[in-house]
Amino acid sequence: MTEPPQTAEPTPAPDSPAQGAVQAPAPQTPAAVRRRAVLAGTAVSALLILAIVLGSRLLRDFDSALLPYAVATVFLAFGVAHRYTVWVSAPGARRLFRQGWRSFFSAANFRKAPTALPKMIATYLGFQKFLGARSHARWAAHQLLFWGCVLAALITFPLTWGWFTFTSDTGDGPGYEMRIWGFKILGFDALSVLGWLMFHGLDIAAVLVIAGASYFLWRRMKDRGAITGQRFAYDLIPLIALIVISVTGLLLTFSSIFLHGGGYEFLAILHMVSVVFTLIYIPFGKFFHIVQRPAAVGMQLFKYTSRRKDEELRTCRRCHEPIDTPDYVENLRGTMKDLKLDFDEWAEYCPRCKRVLRGNAYLTHVKKGFK
């Protein structure tokens, strides 16, 4: 195949911001970022404490035995808000964040693609179809892990905060009522299928999590590519923590049913410690991508809606093949400028031409130095 005619190395294009381009954010000092992050974390923690007090009807429905879990969720709220604020303060993340919200609240985008956001939430967040392109096994394991954690969170957090209560007129069943914020939602028989599902939802979640986490742990023990770049604290501890939480949770059920409560107190303490540790670890470890992922949906929405505009795609400055929409290319250039990368004009070249130009630069400036 004949190479296209080579041109000179890329030179910066005139600054002509495209429609909808976001101006570069003003630089922020680390001290200002930390101060803003602490304020955000404190505010979110205070709001959560207020929600716990009000949601539990001034603590009337709050179970004091679950106090360590509730305290851990307050620390979790502080850590997530603190780190998210620091992350969004970075120029590239801030631009992504702003473009995502701008696309989300755009009436024009909603008129042109009213189903785009629900579809992306379902495919990108819920079913994570992008993982299926890498490996069907990894996608299946991630789905087990994801839905197991979601189910556990939907059950555990409201119970911990005193928002959900299960009461029985007789004191020991089998008839129970589920109440949310003090309002009766439904009544059920503990011996029915619905009752079994209600009382064993966490066991189901534990089985899903164990299956998914075990696959990834096995892969990190066997796959050469995963072993090469993995770190124990970052890659292995999260999986081990999830398995410990799930196993100890199942053992609590096993103890209460088959051992008549034997060893229950020890298992309860072990389970509590593992849960509290994991909740506090989330904002500062690998689990933080759970919080970051929804922000990426906004950027996907921006890309999707910009491609639906009646505009021609921006073409490569070298081979003139289509690259992407003008809005997306200008947004990428803006991000590179925010990060002080003085080669943002390279965003206007296709991947193939970038490789050719890098090769030419190497031959011109490096190779000639060897005799």
C-alpha positions in Angstrom: 0.0 0.0 0.0 1.4 3.4 -1.0 2.1 5.8 1.8 0.3 9.2 1.5 2.6 12.1 0.7 4.4 13.1 3.8 4.0 16.6 5.2 5.8 18.7 7.7 5.3 18.1 11.3 2.0 19.5 12.7 1.9 23.2 13.5 -0.6 24.7 15.9 -3.9 25.6 14.2 -5.4 29.1 14.8 -7.4 29.3 17.9 -11.0 29.3 16.9 -13.1 27.7 19.6 -16.0 25.6 18.2 -19.5 26.1 19.3 -20.0 24.8 22.8 -16.3 24.7 23.7 -15.5 25.1 27.3 -13.0 27.8 28.3 -9.9 26.8 30.2 -10.5 26.8 33.9 -8.5 29.1 36.1 -5.5 27.5 37.8 -6.1 26.4 41.4 -3.6 26.1 44.2 -3.4 22.8 46.0 -4.3 24.5 49.3 -7.5 25.9 47.7 -8.4 22.5 46.3 -7.9 20.8 49.7 -9.9 23.4 51.5 -12.8 23.0 49.0 -12.6 19.2 49.3 -12.8 19.3 53.1 -15.8 21.6 53.0 -17.5 19.4 50.4 -16.8 16.3 52.5 -18.0 17.9 55.7 -21.2 19.2 54.0 -22.1 15.8 52.5 -21.4 14.0 55.8 -23.6 16.5 57.7 -26.4 16.0 55.2 -26.1 12.2 55.5 -26.3 12.4 59.4 -29.3 14.6 59.1 -30.9 12.2 56.6 -30.3 9.3 59.0 -31.8 11.2 61.9 -34.9 12.2 60.0 -35.3 9.0 58.0 -35.2 6.9 61.2 -37.9 9.1 62.7 -35.5 10.9 65.1 -33.6 7.6 65.7 -36.7 5.7 66.9 -36.2 3.1 64.1 -32.4 3.2 64.3 -30.8 0.0 65.5 -27.9 0.8 67.8 -26.3 -2.5 67.0 -25.7 -1.2 63.5 -24.0 2.0 64.7 -20.5 1.0 63.5 -21.9 0.5 60.0 -23.7 3.8 60.0 -20.5 5.6 61.2 -18.6 3.9 58.4 -21.1 5.2 55.8 -20.6 8.8 57.2 -16.8 8.4 56.7 -17.5 6.9 53.3 -19.6 10.0 52.3 -16.8 12.3 53.5 -14.1 10.4 51.6 -16.1 10.2 48.4 -17.0 13.9 48.4 -13.5 14.8 49.3 -11.8 12.8 46.6 -14.4 13.6 44.0 -13.9 17.3 44.6 -10.1 16.9 44.2 -10.6 14.8 41.1 -13.0 17.3 39.5 -10.5 20.1 40.3 -8.1 18.6 37.8 -8.4 20.4 34.4 -9.2 17.4 32.3 -11.7 15.9 34.8 -13.4 19.3 35.3 -13.9 19.7 31.5 -15.3 16.2 31.3 -17.6 17.0 34.2 -18.9 20.3 32.8 -19.4 18.9 29.3 -21.3 15.9 30.8 -23.7 18.1 32.8 -24.1 20.5 29.8 -25.1 17.6 27.6 -27.4 16.2 30.3 -29.3 19.5 30.8 -29.4 20.4 27.1 -33.0 20.7 25.8 -31.8 20.4 22.2 -30.1 17.1 23.0 -33.2 15.8 24.6 -35.3 16.8 21.6 -32.9 15.1 19.2 -32.2 12.0 21.2 -34.7 11.6 24.1 -33.8 7.9 24.7 -30.0 8.5 24.6 -29.4 9.0 28.3 -31.6 6.0 29.5 -30.0 3.8 26.9 -26.5 4.8 28.0 -27.3 4.3 31.6 -28.6 0.8 30.9 -25.8 -0.3 28.5 -22.8 1.6 29.9 -23.5 1.5 33.6 -25.9 -1.4 34.0 -24.9 -4.0 31.5 -21.4 -2.6 30.7 -21.4 -3.8 27.1 -18.0 -2.3 26.5 -16.5 -5.1 28.7 -18.1 -7.7 26.4 -15.8 -6.6 23.6 -12.8 -7.5 25.7 -13.9 -10.9 27.1 -17.2 -12.5 27.6 -15.9 -14.2 30.7 -14.8 -10.9 32.2 -18.1 -9.3 31.3 -20.1 -12.1 33.0 -17.9 -12.0 36.2 -18.2 -8.2 36.3 -21.9 -8.4 36.0 -22.1 -10.9 38.9 -19.9 -8.6 41.0 -21.7 -5.4 40.0 -25.3 -6.6 40.6 -24.3 -8.4 43.8 -22.8 -5.2 45.2 -25.8 -3.2 44.0 -28.2 -5.6 45.7 -26.2 -5.6 48.9 -26.0 -1.8 49.0 -29.8 -1.4 48.3 -30.5 -3.6 51.3 -27.7 -2.8 53.7 -27.6 1.0 53.6 -31.3 1.7 54.3 -31.3 -0.9 57.1 -28.2 0.6 58.6 -29.7 4.1 58.5 -33.0 3.0 60.0 -34.9 3.8 56.9 -36.2 0.2 56.5 -37.8 -1.8 59.3 -39.4 -5.2 59.5 -41.9 -5.6 62.3 -44.2 -8.4 63.4 -47.4 -8.0 65.5 -46.7 -11.3 67.2 -43.0 -10.6 67.8 -41.7 -13.8 66.1 -43.7 -14.0 62.8 -44.5 -15.5 60.5 -46.4 -12.3 59.4 -44.2 -9.3 58.9 -44.6 -5.7 57.7 -41.9 -3.8 55.8 -41.9 -0.1 56.6 -40.0 2.7 54.9 -39.6 5.9 57.0 -42.4 4.6 59.2 -44.9 4.0 56.4 -46.1 0.5 55.7 -45.1 -0.7 52.2 -46.2 -4.3 52.2 -47.0 -7.2 54.5 -45.6 -10.7 53.8 -45.4 -14.2 55.3 -41.9 -15.1 56.3 -42.5 -18.7 55.2 -43.5 -17.7 51.7 -41.2 -17.4 48.7 -41.4 -13.6 49.0 -40.5 -13.8 52.7 -37.5 -16.1 52.0 -36.3 -13.6 49.3 -36.8 -10.6 51.7 -34.8 -12.2 54.5 -32.1 -13.8 52.3 -31.4 -11.0 49.8 -28.0 -10.4 51.3 -27.2 -14.2 51.0 -28.1 -14.0 47.3 -25.9 -10.9 46.9 -23.0 -12.7 48.7 -23.2 -15.7 46.3 -23.1 -13.3 43.3 -20.1 -11.4 44.7 -18.2 -14.5 45.6 -18.6 -15.9 42.1 -17.5 -12.6 40.4 -14.6 -11.7 42.8 -13.3 -15.3 42.7 -13.0 -15.2 38.9 -11.0 -11.9 39.0 -8.8 -13.2 41.9 -8.1 -16.4 39.9 -7.3 -14.4 36.8 -4.9 -12.2 38.7 -3.2 -15.3 40.0 -2.9 -17.0 36.5 -3.0 -14.3 33.8 0.6 -13.2 32.9 -0.6 -9.8 31.7 -2.6 -9.2 35.0 0.3 -10.4 37.2 2.8 -8.0 35.5 1.1 -4.8 36.4 -0.9 -5.7 39.5 -0.3 -4.2 43.0 -1.4 -6.0 46.1 -3.0 -3.1 47.9 -4.7 -1.7 44.8 -5.7 -4.8 42.9 -5.9 -7.8 45.3 -7.1 -6.3 48.6 -10.5 -5.1 47.1 -11.2 -8.6 45.8 -10.2 -10.3 49.1 -12.3 -7.8 51.1 -15.4 -8.5 49.0 -14.9 -12.2 49.4 -14.4 -12.0 53.2 -17.5 -9.8 53.6 -19.6 -12.3 51.5 -18.2 -15.4 53.2 -18.7 -14.1 56.7 -22.2 -13.0 55.8 -23.1 -16.4 54.6 -21.5 -18.0 57.7 -23.8 -15.8 59.9 -26.8 -17.3 58.1 -25.3 -20.8 58.5 -24.7 -20.3 62.2 -28.2 -19.1 62.9 -29.9 -21.9 60.9 -27.7 -24.9 61.4 -25.6 -24.2 64.5 -28.3 -22.6 66.6 -26.2 -19.4 66.9 -22.9 -21.1 67.6 -20.0 -18.7 66.9 -22.4 -16.0 65.8 -20.8 -13.3 67.9 -17.3 -13.8 66.6 -18.6 -14.0 63.0 -20.6 -10.9 63.5 -17.6 -8.9 64.7 -15.4 -10.3 61.9 -18.1 -9.4 59.3 -18.5 -5.9 60.8 -14.8 -5.2 60.7 -14.5 -6.3 57.1 -17.5 -4.2 56.0 -16.3 -1.1 57.9 -12.8 -1.5 56.5 -14.1 -1.8 52.9 -16.5 1.2 53.2 -13.6 3.4 54.4 -11.3 2.0 51.7 -13.7 2.8 48.8 -12.8 6.5 48.3 -9.0 5.9 48.4 -8.6 2.7 46.4 -9.6 1.0 43.3 -13.3 1.0 44.2 -13.3 4.8 43.5 -14.0 4.0 39.9 -17.5 3.2 41.0 -18.0 6.9 41.7 -16.1 8.0 38.6 -18.0 5.8 36.1 -21.3 7.8 36.1 -19.2 10.9 35.1 -18.0 9.1 32.0 -21.6 8.6 31.0 -21.9 12.3 30.6 -18.9 12.4 28.2 -20.4 9.5 26.2 -23.6 11.4 25.9 -21.7 14.5 24.7 -20.0 12.3 22.0 -23.3 10.7 21.0 -25.3 13.9 20.7 -22.5 15.8 18.9 -22.3 13.1 16.3 -26.0 13.6 15.6 -25.6 17.2 14.6 -25.9 18.1 11.0 -22.2 18.8 10.8 -19.4 17.2 8.7 -16.9 15.2 10.7 -13.5 16.9 11.2 -11.0 15.3 8.9 -7.3 14.4 9.4 -5.0 17.3 8.5 -2.7 14.8 6.8 -4.7 12.1 5.0 -8.1 13.8 5.2 -9.9 10.8 6.6 -12.8 11.5 9.0 -11.8 11.7 12.7 -14.7 12.9 14.8 -17.1 15.8 15.2 -15.7 19.3 15.4 -17.1 19.7 19.0 -15.4 16.6 20.2 -12.0 17.4 18.6 -12.1 21.0 20.0 -13.0 19.6 23.4 -10.0 17.3 23.2 -7.7 20.1 22.2 -9.0 22.2 25.1 -8.3 19.4 27.5 -4.8 19.1 26.3 -4.3 22.9 26.6 -5.6 22.7 30.2 -3.0 20.1 31.0 -0.3 22.2 29.5 0.4 19.7 26.7 1.8 21.9 23.9 0.9 19.6 21.1 -2.9 19.9 21.1 -2.9 20.2 17.3 -2.2 16.5 17.2 -5.9 16.0 18.1 -6.6 16.9 14.4 -4.7 13.9 13.1 -5.9 10.3 12.8 -4.1 7.5 14.7 -2.3 6.2 11.7 -0.9 9.6 10.7 0.2 10.2 14.3 2.2 7.0 14.2 3.8 8.1 10.8 4.6 11.6 12.1 6.1 10.2 15.3 8.3 7.8 13.2 9.4 10.6 11.0 10.3 12.7 14.0 12.3 9.8 15.5 14.2 9.3 12.2 14.9 13.1 11.9 15.9 13.9 15.5 17.1 10.7 17.1 18.3 8.2 14.5 20.7 10.6 12.9 22.6 10.8 16.1 23.8 7.2 15.7 26.8 6.3 13.5 
